[in-house]
Amino acid sequence: METPTNPGRFTRLLIPHSKAEEQVVYFAIKRLVPTEGSDVDDGLAEHQHVEETLKELLAADRRPLAWTDSSPR
């Protein structure tokens, strides 16, 4: 089940989508509208940042913290 504490499926779908967008859409924009090159570069940097952040989240320890654990004591 996909939950906020289990971003695996989201990441597996988002990263390939992002890569395809970079290779097809961003490439075409840069080629057809050269004046938009800096905006494309900004978009590529944002994609890279999101990908790195998602990978960090997936690698993080996801055990419940004591203050978020709602199980009875």
C-alpha positions in Angstrom: 0.0 0.0 0.0 1.3 3.5 -0.9 1.4 5.7 2.2 3.3 8.9 3.0 5.9 6.8 4.8 6.3 4.5 1.8 7.2 6.7 -1.2 8.7 3.8 -3.3 5.9 3.5 -5.9 5.7 7.2 -6.4 9.5 7.4 -6.9 9.5 4.5 -9.3 6.9 6.3 -11.4 8.2 9.8 -11.1 11.8 9.4 -12.0 11.3 7.7 -15.4 8.6 10.3 -16.2 11.0 13.0 -15.3 13.8 11.5 -17.4 11.5 11.1 -20.4 10.4 14.8 -20.1 14.0 15.9 -20.0 15.0 13.9 -23.0 11.9 14.7 -25.2 10.2 17.9 -24.0 13.1 19.9 -22.6 15.3 18.9 -25.6 12.7 20.1 -28.1 12.1 23.4 -26.3 15.8 24.1 -26.1 16.2 23.3 -29.9 13.1 25.1 -31.1 13.1 28.1 -28.7 16.7 28.8 -27.9 15.7 31.9 -25.8 14.1 29.5 -23.3 17.4 27.7 -22.7 18.0 29.2 -19.2 14.4 28.2 -18.1 15.1 24.7 -19.4 18.4 24.5 -17.5 16.5 25.7 -14.3 13.9 22.9 -14.9 16.7 20.3 -15.3 18.3 21.5 -12.0 14.9 21.2 -10.3 14.4 17.7 -11.6 17.9 16.7 -10.3 17.1 18.1 -6.9 13.8 16.3 -6.7 15.4 13.0 -7.8 18.2 13.3 -5.2 15.7 14.2 -2.4 13.5 11.2 -3.3 16.5 8.9 -3.2 17.5 10.2 0.2 13.9 9.6 1.4 14.0 6.1 0.2 17.3 5.4 1.8 16.3 7.0 5.1 15.4 5.0 8.2 11.6 4.9 8.2 11.0 3.3 11.6 8.4 5.3 13.5 9.7 7.9 15.9 8.6 7.5 19.5 6.5 10.7 19.3 4.7 9.6 16.1 4.2 6.0 17.2 0.5 5.7 18.1 0.7 2.1 19.3 -0.3 1.5 22.9 2.5 1.3 25.5 
